[in-house]
């Protein structure tokens, strides 16, 4: 992952080389960049060799907008704006439905409802079991991936059970399998913008992003979703903060404030957490996320 000196997204330090200078414009903030209206002028994959499959691993807590992001990316492909064919697939064994055309679905192999019924497990235990079962039968996943063209661009919609990315190793083993298949993988960790508008939740979301980043050991892009649900200027205010320590403490309790301050210092010390805002109602926002995923 590219190191940043603050938890604010600052592409000016490491702009994606695939973007022409005219494709980005600086806002009134010194740390916030936004796409100009209009389409990309270059193919984001023009510098790639095209000899392997490329995978976006869409991670993040439940309700963070993973399926909506995948659907929007699929629609972008249908419109021709993505300048490539994007294949979408579901890796969430507990997903009831999705709004994109899935190339394959892990529930063809194993599903949460079947495991709950047959093994009398709860939903969380069944979800973990399904991922373990997938890893034990990873040849099924390899066969599915081999059906795609050699230079295919694949988006995998993953489960939102957060312990899969933090203290369990199932996602880490899944990543190892994908790379062993000869795939180039980037992780996109999605966080709901309405959560980080609150100081305490902002710190929590940053720590989750950092935990996932360190656990998966992949090129990593943190995406702030649902920015259109916040009041105008609120996202700018969040991303304008020059460090996690600038976040106002939510409690007047000195003991809790001390713990919060220590967590803020951890985020600053690693200097790895940054967020890219995504507003699906803003033209060019999704294309900018796609550019940075390609660059990573």
C-alpha positions as CSV (number, residue, x, y, z in Angstrom):
1,X,0.0,0.0,0.0
2,X,1.1,3.6,-0.7
3,X,1.9,5.4,2.5
4,X,0.2,8.7,3.2
5,X,1.1,11.2,6.0
6,X,-2.5,11.6,7.1
7,X,-5.8,9.7,7.2
8,X,-7.0,12.1,4.5
9,X,-6.9,10.9,0.8
10,X,-4.2,13.0,-0.9
11,X,-3.6,11.8,-4.5
12,X,-1.4,14.9,-5.0
13,X,1.3,12.9,-3.3
14,X,0.9,9.8,-5.5
15,X,-1.4,10.6,-8.5
16,X,-2.3,7.7,-10.7
17,X,0.0,7.7,-13.7
18,X,-2.8,6.7,-16.0
19,X,-4.6,10.1,-15.6
20,X,-3.8,13.0,-17.7
21,X,-3.4,16.3,-15.8
22,X,-6.7,17.5,-17.2
23,X,-8.7,14.6,-15.8
24,X,-8.3,15.8,-12.2
25,X,-9.0,19.2,-10.6
26,X,-8.1,20.5,-7.2
27,X,-11.0,21.7,-5.0
28,X,-10.8,24.6,-2.6
29,X,-9.2,22.1,-0.1
30,X,-5.5,21.5,-0.3
31,X,-6.0,17.8,0.4
32,X,-9.1,16.9,-1.6
33,X,-9.1,16.1,-5.3
34,X,-12.2,15.6,-7.4
35,X,-12.7,14.4,-11.0
36,X,-13.7,16.9,-13.7
37,X,-17.0,16.3,-15.4
38,X,-16.5,14.2,-18.5
39,X,-15.1,10.8,-19.5
40,X,-11.6,9.6,-19.0
41,X,-9.3,10.5,-21.9
42,X,-7.1,7.3,-21.6
43,X,-7.6,3.6,-21.1
44,X,-6.7,2.9,-17.5
45,X,-5.3,-0.5,-18.4
46,X,-3.3,0.8,-21.4
47,X,0.0,0.3,-19.6
48,X,-0.8,-3.2,-18.4
49,X,0.8,-6.2,-20.2
50,X,-2.6,-8.0,-20.5
51,X,-1.1,-11.5,-19.7
52,X,-3.0,-12.2,-16.5
53,X,-6.4,-11.9,-14.9
54,X,-7.1,-8.8,-12.8
55,X,-9.3,-9.0,-9.7
56,X,-10.9,-6.4,-7.5
57,X,-11.7,-7.9,-4.1
58,X,-14.5,-5.8,-2.7
59,X,-14.4,-5.9,1.1
60,X,-15.9,-4.0,4.0
61,X,-18.5,-4.3,6.7
62,X,-22.1,-5.1,6.1
63,X,-24.1,-2.2,4.7
64,X,-21.1,-0.4,3.3
65,X,-22.4,-0.5,-0.3
66,X,-20.3,-3.3,-1.7
67,X,-23.1,-4.7,-3.9
68,X,-24.1,-1.2,-5.0
69,X,-20.5,-0.5,-6.0
70,X,-20.3,-3.8,-8.0
71,X,-23.6,-3.0,-9.7
72,X,-22.5,0.5,-10.6
73,X,-19.2,-0.8,-12.0
74,X,-21.2,-3.4,-14.1
75,X,-23.5,-0.6,-15.4
76,X,-20.4,1.4,-16.3
77,X,-19.2,-1.5,-18.4
78,X,-22.5,-1.7,-20.2
79,X,-22.3,2.0,-21.0
80,X,-18.8,1.6,-22.4
81,X,-17.3,4.1,-19.9
82,X,-15.1,1.5,-18.1
83,X,-13.1,0.9,-21.4
84,X,-13.0,-2.8,-20.6
85,X,-15.3,-5.8,-20.0
86,X,-15.9,-6.3,-16.2
87,X,-17.0,-9.7,-15.0
88,X,-18.8,-9.6,-11.7
89,X,-19.2,-12.5,-9.3
90,X,-20.7,-13.2,-5.9
91,X,-18.4,-14.6,-3.1
92,X,-20.9,-14.0,-0.3
93,X,-22.5,-17.3,0.6
94,X,-25.2,-15.5,2.7
95,X,-26.3,-13.1,0.0
96,X,-30.0,-13.4,-0.7
97,X,-30.0,-11.4,-4.0
98,X,-27.9,-8.9,-6.0
99,X,-28.6,-6.4,-8.7
100,X,-25.8,-7.3,-11.2
101,X,-25.4,-10.1,-13.7
102,X,-23.1,-12.5,-11.8
103,X,-20.7,-14.6,-13.9
104,X,-20.7,-17.2,-11.0
105,X,-22.1,-17.4,-7.5
106,X,-20.4,-19.2,-4.6
107,X,-23.8,-20.4,-3.5
108,X,-23.6,-22.9,-6.4
109,X,-21.0,-24.6,-4.2
110,X,-22.2,-23.8,-0.7
111,X,-24.7,-21.5,0.9
112,X,-25.4,-20.2,4.5
113,X,-29.0,-21.3,4.6
114,X,-28.1,-24.9,3.6
115,X,-25.4,-25.0,6.3
116,X,-27.7,-23.6,9.0
117,X,-30.3,-26.2,8.1
118,X,-28.1,-29.2,7.8
119,X,-25.5,-28.5,10.6
120,X,-27.8,-26.5,12.9
121,X,-25.4,-23.5,13.0
122,X,-26.1,-19.9,13.5
123,X,-25.7,-17.4,10.7
124,X,-22.2,-16.3,11.7
125,X,-20.8,-19.8,12.2
126,X,-22.4,-20.9,9.0
127,X,-20.8,-18.0,7.1
128,X,-17.3,-19.0,8.5
129,X,-18.0,-22.6,7.6
130,X,-18.9,-21.7,4.0
131,X,-15.6,-19.9,3.6
132,X,-13.7,-22.8,5.0
133,X,-15.6,-25.1,2.7
134,X,-14.7,-22.9,-0.3
135,X,-11.0,-23.0,0.6
136,X,-11.1,-26.8,0.9
137,X,-12.7,-26.9,-2.5
138,X,-10.7,-24.1,-4.1
139,X,-10.4,-26.0,-7.3
140,X,-14.0,-25.0,-7.9
141,X,-13.0,-21.4,-7.8
142,X,-10.0,-22.0,-10.0
143,X,-12.2,-23.7,-12.6
144,X,-14.6,-20.7,-12.6
145,X,-11.8,-18.2,-13.1
146,X,-10.2,-20.3,-15.9
147,X,-13.4,-19.8,-17.9
148,X,-12.7,-16.1,-18.3
149,X,-10.4,-14.7,-21.0
150,X,-6.7,-14.5,-20.1
151,X,-6.8,-10.7,-19.5
152,X,-10.2,-10.6,-17.8
153,X,-11.1,-7.9,-15.3
154,X,-13.1,-9.6,-12.5
155,X,-14.9,-8.0,-9.5
156,X,-15.5,-10.3,-6.6
157,X,-18.3,-9.2,-4.2
158,X,-17.3,-10.5,-0.8
159,X,-19.0,-11.1,2.5
160,X,-19.5,-8.3,5.0
161,X,-18.8,-10.3,8.2
162,X,-16.0,-8.2,9.5
163,X,-14.1,-10.9,11.5
164,X,-13.3,-12.5,8.2
165,X,-11.0,-9.6,7.5
166,X,-9.7,-8.9,11.0
167,X,-8.7,-11.9,13.2
168,X,-9.6,-14.9,11.0
169,X,-7.3,-16.1,8.2
170,X,-9.9,-17.3,5.6
171,X,-9.7,-14.1,3.5
172,X,-5.9,-14.2,3.7
173,X,-5.9,-17.8,2.5
174,X,-8.3,-16.9,-0.3
175,X,-6.0,-14.1,-1.5
176,X,-3.1,-16.6,-1.5
177,X,-5.1,-18.9,-3.7
178,X,-6.0,-16.2,-6.1
179,X,-2.4,-15.0,-6.5
180,X,-1.3,-18.6,-6.9
181,X,-3.7,-18.9,-9.9
182,X,-1.7,-16.1,-11.5
183,X,-4.1,-13.3,-10.8
184,X,-3.2,-9.7,-10.0
185,X,-5.4,-8.7,-7.0
186,X,-6.3,-5.4,-5.4
187,X,-8.4,-5.0,-2.3
188,X,-11.1,-2.2,-2.1
189,X,-12.2,-1.7,1.5
190,X,-15.5,0.2,1.5
191,X,-16.6,2.3,4.5
192,X,-20.0,4.1,4.8
193,X,-19.4,7.8,4.8
194,X,-22.3,8.3,7.3
195,X,-20.3,6.3,9.8
196,X,-17.1,8.4,9.6
197,X,-19.1,11.6,10.0
198,X,-19.1,10.7,13.7
199,X,-15.7,11.1,15.4
200,X,-15.8,7.7,17.2
201,X,-17.0,5.8,14.2
202,X,-14.4,7.6,12.0
203,X,-11.6,6.1,14.3
204,X,-13.3,2.7,14.3
205,X,-13.6,2.7,10.5
206,X,-9.9,3.7,10.1
207,X,-8.8,0.9,12.4
208,X,-10.9,-1.6,10.5
209,X,-9.3,-0.4,7.2
210,X,-5.9,-0.6,8.7
211,X,-6.5,-4.1,10.1
212,X,-7.8,-5.4,6.7
213,X,-4.8,-3.8,5.0
214,X,-2.3,-5.5,7.2
215,X,-4.1,-8.8,7.2
216,X,-4.6,-9.2,3.4
217,X,-1.2,-7.8,2.4
218,X,-2.5,-6.5,-0.9
219,X,-2.5,-3.3,-2.8
220,X,-5.3,-1.5,-1.0
221,X,-7.7,1.3,-1.7
222,X,-10.0,2.6,1.0
223,X,-13.3,4.0,-0.4
224,X,-15.7,6.3,1.4
225,X,-19.1,5.3,0.0
226,X,-22.5,7.0,0.2
227,X,-21.0,10.4,0.2
228,X,-24.2,11.7,-1.5
229,X,-26.1,11.0,1.8
230,X,-24.1,13.5,3.8
231,X,-24.7,17.3,3.8
232,X,-22.8,19.2,1.2
233,X,-19.3,20.0,2.5
234,X,-19.3,17.3,5.2
235,X,-17.1,15.0,3.3
236,X,-14.7,17.9,2.7
237,X,-14.6,18.6,6.4
238,X,-13.7,15.0,7.2
239,X,-11.0,14.7,4.5
240,X,-9.6,18.1,5.3
241,X,-8.3,16.8,8.7
242,X,-4.5,16.6,8.5
243,X,-4.3,13.7,11.0
244,X,-6.4,11.3,13.0
245,X,-5.5,13.3,16.1
246,X,-7.4,16.3,14.7
247,X,-10.7,14.4,15.2
248,X,-12.6,15.9,18.1
249,X,-12.9,13.5,21.0
250,X,-16.5,12.3,21.4
251,X,-16.4,11.9,25.2
252,X,-15.7,14.1,28.2
253,X,-14.5,11.2,30.2
254,X,-10.7,11.6,30.6
255,X,-10.2,7.9,30.7
256,X,-12.0,7.2,27.5
257,X,-10.4,10.3,25.9
258,X,-7.0,8.9,26.7
259,X,-7.8,5.6,25.0
260,X,-9.2,7.4,22.0
261,X,-6.1,9.6,21.8
262,X,-3.9,6.4,21.8
263,X,-5.9,4.9,19.0
264,X,-5.6,8.1,17.0
265,X,-1.8,8.0,17.5
266,X,-1.7,4.4,16.2
267,X,-3.5,5.5,13.0
268,X,-1.1,8.4,12.6
269,X,2.0,6.3,13.3
270,X,1.2,3.8,10.6
271,X,0.5,6.6,8.1
272,X,-1.3,4.1,5.8
273,X,-5.0,4.9,6.1
274,X,-6.5,7.2,3.5
275,X,-9.9,7.4,2.0
276,X,-11.1,8.1,-1.6
277,X,-14.6,9.6,-1.7
278,X,-17.2,7.9,-3.9
279,X,-20.4,9.7,-4.9
280,X,-22.4,7.7,-7.4
281,X,-24.4,10.8,-8.2
282,X,-21.3,12.7,-9.2
283,X,-20.1,12.2,-12.8
284,X,-16.6,10.8,-12.9
285,X,-16.5,9.7,-9.3
286,X,-16.7,6.0,-10.0
287,X,-14.2,6.3,-12.9
288,X,-11.7,7.9,-10.5
289,X,-12.0,5.0,-8.0
290,X,-11.4,2.6,-10.9
291,X,-8.3,4.5,-12.0
292,X,-6.8,4.3,-8.5
293,X,-7.6,0.6,-8.3
294,X,-5.8,0.1,-11.6
295,X,-2.8,2.2,-10.3
296,X,-2.6,0.1,-7.1
